[in-house]
Amino acid sequence: MSAVLAAATAGAACGAGVGELLLARAERRRRSANRGGGTIGAVAPREVSTIDQLGGLGALVRIGRRIGGGAGARLPRPVDAAARLDAAGLSPTVTAADLGALRGAGMVIGAALALVLLPVAGAAGLLLSALAPVALVLVPDLLIGRRIRDRGAAMLQQLPDAIDLLRIALRGGRSVPEALAAVGAHHHGVLGAELRRTAAEIRIGVAGDRALVALRRRCPADGAAELVAVLLRTHLHGDAATVGLRSLAEDLRARRARAAIDRAARAAPKVQLVVALLLVPAAMLLIAAAMIQMQR
């Protein structure tokens, strides 16, 4: 037993030592970069404030930058990393290199856990030591995938009304950037923020087609690609967008209604399961208690 405890203590000390070494190395790199010039120091406060707005995900990004940069650079990088970060609304605050650093930090922490579990749990520890690094490497991708789904669902709720307002603005003679800015000012969710960002990019000189294509990458909702295609034709060729936008808004409302019906249909078996597992046994226990009381 003392040998097992000694091995566990040694594994924990080894993991802590590796973590401290990586932290010290990252700190030296940061200090040398700051001494190299004033540009990085000027950009850093803005980046930190934006990272802070990401909440728990921002904290993970900071941890990844500190301890996972070296290991993440050696891991294979997903081909669609930039596209997924755009769809999650994380770029340019979080880059593909940051995603690699997160995966590297997961591997480092998983390896440290493996060193602790292997001498303590025996055969089970061997299995856990193999699975822990792999599982923690996949955590950033799972978090980003969930964020993409949440953004897509939120945008789908707002998209039909926003399309109607865009149709009215374009029919009133406004240009595509002006319509995007006006509609974005009336929507305070994620969709409104993306519309305002696109209008601002065009206003400062970004090509309209490039800004609209970027809008399509940042909007993972159903119908966003069709909307951007209509806006591109209107912006580049002056095509009338009234009919296309009206039919698109009606189609999106129909999709939203079908999605609500599907969610309601999936909820019914869950409610029945709760009734069968909780309410029915509770009622039977109450009846049994009343019968026992009557017999006394």
HUTA-V535824 format. One line per field, one symbol per residue. ss: DSSP state (H for helix, E for strand, L for the rest). psi: psi as a letter, one per 40 degrees, with the letter a starting at -180 (. if undefined). Layout:
# HUTA-V535824
ss = ???
psi = ???
This chain:
# HUTA-V535824
ss = LHHHHHHHHHHHHHHHHHHHHHHHHHHHHHHHHHHLLHHHHHHHHHHHHHHHLLLHHHHHHHHHHHHLHHHHHHLLLLLLHHHHHHHLLLLLLLLHHHHHHHHHHHHHHHHHHHHHHHHHHLHHHHHHHHHHHHHHHHHHHHHHHHHHHHHHHHHHHHHHHHHHHHHHHHHLLLLHHHHHHHHHHHLLLHHHHHHHHHHHHHHLLLLHHHHHHHHHHHLLLLLHHHHHHHHHHHHHHLLLLHHHHHHHHHHHHHHHHHHHHHHHHHHHHHHHHHHHHHHHHHHHHHHHHHHHHHHL
psi = ddddddddddddddddddddddddddddddddddedieddddddddddddddeebdddddddddddeedddddeihhidfdddddddefdiedhidddddddddddddddddddddddedebdddddddddddddddedddddddddddddddddddedddddddddddddeeiiddddddddddeheaddddddddddddddeehhddddddddddegeihedddddddddddddeeihedddddddddddddddddddddddddddddddddddddddddddddddddddddd.
